[in-house]
Amino acid sequence: MKDITSLSALQLSAAIHARSVSCRATMEAYLSRIDTVNPAINALVSLREPKALLTEADQADRELAAGRSRGWMHGFPFAIKDLSEAKGLPCTFGSMNYADFVPDFDDIHVERIRAAGAIFIGKSNAPEMGLGSHTYNSVFGATRNPYDLSRSAGGSSGGAAAAIAAGLVPLADGSDMMGSLRNPAAFNNVIGFRPTFGRVPALGNELYLGQFSVTGPMGRRVEDVAALLQTQAGYDFRDPLSLDDEDLTLGPLSDFAGARIGWLGDYHGYLPFEPGVLELCESALGVLAGMGLVIEEVPRDSTWTGSGRPGGYSGISSSPTARG
């Protein structure tokens, strides 16, 4: 058995349900890693007492021994982003105005994660009110990138992304208005997925700005992210704009031949990139083209008349003609 904290979420779920790993051993492994690593990166905040968490893990083991599983995340340590309410846990929104707020209810997706068996160990850090692409606030301070403590973890789901990357939690929830799931995932070399609005319901969605922000999953592997999204998603009458239930589990790889991808790149020189980032992203286009997808550059103006590149795609041309 590999170190417990290095298992993917689905691998951990299988190990727990096969009883080759106990919920207590899982909690002990994660708490030990949090104790060692979290002080340097400050990804997790409002952490609960280890004794209480181990007591809950023991109860989860007793339930499995009796043949009862709460769900695929049975016994998982989980930290909810500090912009969502979880019953009994502080929810500061990264603001001193809410530093003492402890909700007596779960947000809808939190309720579903709890019902799937997760044990909430605390919260993941976020910028004040989720505003910003870097994670720091006056309540808990800054979250640092586990790959380089002098670098940003991104935001606003920076605490979640850094915690996953550092092996402090198997997977995490996040939220995204203008990249808050995607940019921290990229900064920390994990996977963040922004779902369609309404896919994951929420309480109290304001009908204008609320439609810009969505809640979604984050993990180290695509299949883990899909599994968490399946747990979070689905209609709830408390959110009238939520979408109907749908099977979101991963199936066999589809035939993508002929499908089209629009490649924005640096928008023909308009968007700045640090050296190497754009080239790294472009290298993935060859992989996609090899799967049969057609890659089309996004035009900068309406006069551009590009055509799709078939499977022989070998890179973006930097010539003035190719840039429109």
Secondary structure, DSSP 8 states (H G I E B T S, - for coil): ---GGGS-HHHHHHHHHTTSS-HHHHHHHHHHHHHHHHHHH--EES---HHHHHHHHHHHHHHHHTT----TTTT-EEEEETTS--TTS---TT-GGGTT---SS--HHHHHHHHTT-EEEEEE---GGG-SSS-EETTTEE-EETTEEEEE--SSSHHHHHHHHTTSSSEEEEEESSSTTHHHHHHTTSEE----TTSS--TT--SSGGGT-EEEEEESSHHHHHHHHHHH-S--TTSTT----------S----TT-EEEE-TTTTTTS---TTHHHHHHHHHHHHHHTT-EEEE--SSTT-----B-TT------STTTT-
